[in-house]
Amino acid sequence: MLETKAKCFRMLPRMFKCSRWSTATLVWCCIAVWLIRSEVQGLRKYSSSDMQRMRERVRQMFQHAYDGYLQYGVPYDELRPLSCDGIDTWGSYSLTLIDALDTLAVMGNYTEFGRVVQLLRDRSFDADINVSVFETNIRIIGGLLSAHLLSNQADLQSMGLVEPGWPCEGPLLRMAEDVAQRLLPAFDTATGMPYGTVNLRHGVPYGETAVTCTAGIGTFILEFGTLSRLTGNPVYEDVAMNALGSLYDHRSAIGLYGNHIDVQTGRWIAQDAGIGAGVDSYFEYLVKGAILLEEPSLMATFLESKAAIDRYLKREDWYVWVSMSKGQLTLPVFQSLEAYWPGLLSLYGNTKEALRVLHNYQTVWRQYGFLPEFYNIPTGEAGTNRENYPLRPELIESVMYLYRATRDPFLLEVGENMLESIEHSAKTACGYATIRNVLTHQQEDRMESFFLAETTKYLYLLFDPSNALHNDGSIGTLIQPTWHDNGKSRTQECVVGAGGHIFNTEAHPIDPMALRCCEARRNSLFVPPSSETQSERNAHRGELFFQRNQRKARNLSKKGQPWEPVARNDATFASTVVTKDEEKMTTISLPTSSAMNRDIENYDGTTGAVKTKTISSTVTVLNAQEKKPIVPVRRDGVPQADTDDASQPEEPSPLAADSKVPPYPTITESIIKGDNAEKSKSFFPLETERIEDAPMSTDQSDNTVIRSQAAVSEERKENEADKTVTTLVKLVQNLFHTTVGQQGQGRAKFDREKFYQLLARRRSAEEANEKLNISATSASPASKEKRSNELLLCRAQPYLQRLTLMGEFY
């Protein structure tokens, strides 16, 4: 085109030298005028009225799909836009309603936003259903957290939906934490990387595969980090960071990550390395987590990965799939999920490279009107049997990010073309349908929740540059949250809504200023440093982050403090006891389906075999003359009379790096060695790894003896009923793994103490390795790069300037 224009302009002077005008001259003049006019039209700018018109079109698109879901889809997860009915897909918890909630606030529909919040505030997630850990985190937890942080902007105080302690308190925040608690058992693995599926009531299902995709491991730090900073409970951020660290340790020698890994053994199952499906959001969360949580190590990890990606995956502004071990080409395709990459590059200022990559991706859109799931780069055609387009938002997301960074009007044209394509080919009477084939634009009967959560939201924000989520820091909202501390009412001042919002991979925005506000509640930057105030500063990072002298002081102050009460109120498995009158009595209480924790330790995903099982039971010993009710046992051996205390949260049990305490002390040992052992004469918890190896109690003060299961096994054979009971108990032992105190009221609970013990030993080993290699790495390029990241993300630098300064360093 440019060469044609140049030839036209070179020929014009020759024509004007002619003595008289000719028909050819007039023709060439008309062509030149047309070319100049088309060039000007290509560079046209969108006026404010044009932007308003586009926003209104996007709002109408969202409203049409949202109304269709409310009319035909509720209470199911998703709408089927061709059948005009609903279907459950990810968890039977009205997924689209929660996923689209914050989009209502972004578009200014605060009335409907408040109505839905009122409907959801009493919603319970205590259901016996298996859900995807990854999808539940990004859609449910992310959606609830975002709606919680937007509730003040939506002016829900008049409806009583904004508590005085907001943003550190609120009904939606408590709902998000409840869901996160139900996901925590998935992280109880040998590597710390989570399972892919969890039951919201019972934990990890029996027989669940240990194979999880890379994105399913590295896509928690935004939501879990936000939860920890808002609530002050460090366990969420710690498990997410531990999973990221474990995944980083399993990268290949050339710095690449595979697609699927066994979370128990750490063995890679699918070794294709790329930036698309199965891996994408891991890289996304490294950059966004570094900005949101001010963690320079995450940015360093991403830049290290990007260097390997540019070396082995990049092919002329395309990215292919290669072998993670040698970097050999395995799949020369572009996936529609990879379209997030240009937007991610723009977050740290790499806009030139991002625009080049985006140009390739938008040419595919222009070729078909949509992005096929797979696009064969060498042949320039959609992948066979992968020609569908499920209304994905990744390309629109990148366009929004790059327009915000460059203000290039060409990007508005790209966004308008996308809007026209969706409106023309995907709209139905009830909503918007998935495109089954981008060649024929045939429709499919499904509308995923991310269409309302991401696609319409990014389109709206593209044409709304003055939206509060685009705030450059020029304005903010001053709030004064109030809370009670030791019976005293306290108030502080915070600024929220000052910009810098970070979107999770489901387009749920998180305000970093709200996190800083809740952090300031628990630690003050203006108090002179001391042991106590330093502990408060480290509160959001957990007790394991204390200095060694602080941990010792903390442990001394807690010495003799009783453990938390066991929430379980019934005996778990059969036990045989003999009283002083030699009257044998067998008690058994098998857990029901709602009281079983289907956690499997050391489960081999390849063979399906269970290597070790641990069965724990709490038994109430009864004298011949007296019967006592079953009472929960506190960890110091004192019977717990008041069951209300069972709801108190547990504190992490810190373990010093040089501690010689056995890693997993049993509850029986703690009671026998405790100062209050004599108070538990009638309560003898048994915890065994093999049922025939039950420990013997040495306390004879009440003339009561507990025999091991092996000692009474012969006596049980005399009675056929006892034999049946024994067989049933062993059958249950082979099916399930449970731990004393880990199922409160039939619900699986995360073993927090075990996690922190493992985390402490891992960090101790890492510190030892760092001391050995500190001299070798002090002058290495990697350490210099890490120091530049720390300079970039240091707390002293203004937050809003960081987004633009990132590009100056790299």
Sequence and secondary structure as in RCSB ss.txt:
>XXXX:A:sequence
MLETKAKCFRMLPRMFKCSRWSTATLVWCCIAVWLIRSEVQGLRKYSSSDMQRMRERVRQMFQHAYDGYLQYGVP
YDELRPLSCDGIDTWGSYSLTLIDALDTLAVMGNYTEFGRVVQLLRDRSFDADINVSVFETNIRIIGGLLSAHLL
SNQADLQSMGLVEPGWPCEGPLLRMAEDVAQRLLPAFDTATGMPYGTVNLRHGVPYGETAVTCTAGIGTFILEFG
TLSRLTGNPVYEDVAMNALGSLYDHRSAIGLYGNHIDVQTGRWIAQDAGIGAGVDSYFEYLVKGAILLEEPSLMA
TFLESKAAIDRYLKREDWYVWVSMSKGQLTLPVFQSLEAYWPGLLSLYGNTKEALRVLHNYQTVWRQYGFLPEFY
NIPTGEAGTNRENYPLRPELIESVMYLYRATRDPFLLEVGENMLESIEHSAKTACGYATIRNVLTHQQEDRMESF
FLAETTKYLYLLFDPSNALHNDGSIGTLIQPTWHDNGKSRTQECVVGAGGHIFNTEAHPIDPMALRCCEARRNSL
FVPPSSETQSERNAHRGELFFQRNQRKARNLSKKGQPWEPVARNDATFASTVVTKDEEKMTTISLPTSSAMNRDI
ENYDGTTGAVKTKTISSTVTVLNAQEKKPIVPVRRDGVPQADTDDASQPEEPSPLAADSKVPPYPTITESIIKGD
NAEKSKSFFPLETERIEDAPMSTDQSDNTVIRSQAAVSEERKENEADKTVTTLVKLVQNLFHTTVGQQGQGRAKF
DREKFYQLLARRRSAEEANEKLNISATSASPASKEKRSNELLLCRAQPYLQRLTLMGEFY
>XXXX:A:secstr
 HHHHHHHHHHHHHHHTSSS  HHHHHHHHHHHHHHHHHHHHT    HHHHHHHHHHHHHHHHHHHHHIIIIITT
SSEEETTTTEEE  SSSS HHHHHTHHHHHHTT HHHHHHHHHHHTT     S EEEHHHIIIIIIHHHHHHHHH
TTTTT GGGT S TTTTS  HHHHHHHHHHHHHGGGG SSSS   SEEETTTBS TT   EEESHHHHS HHHHH
HHHHHH  THHHHHHHHHHHHHHHT  TTS   SEEETTT  EEE EE SSTTTHHHHHHHHHHHHHHT HHHHH
HHHHHHHHHHHHTEETTEE EEETTT  EEE EEEGGGGGHHHHHHHTT HHHHHHHHHHHHHHHHHHSS  SEE
ETTTTEE TT   B    HHHHHHHHHHHHH  HHHHHHHHHHHHHHHHHTB SSSB EEEETTTTEEES B TH
IIIIIHHHHHHHT TTSGGG  SS  EEE  EEEETTEEEE  EEE  S  EE TT  EE HHHHHHHHHHH  S
SS   HHHHHHHTGGG GGGS HHHHHHHHHHTTT    B    S  S EEEE TT  EEEE     GGG  B  
TTB TTT  B    EEEEEE   SS       BBTTS B   GGGGGS        TT  S SS  HHHHHHHST
TGGGGTTEEEEEESSGGG       TTS B   TTTTHHHHTTSHHHHHHHHHHHHHHHH B  TT EETTEE  
 HHHHHHHHHHHHHHHHHHHHHHHHHHTTSHHHHHHHHHHHHT TTS HHHHHHHHHHH 
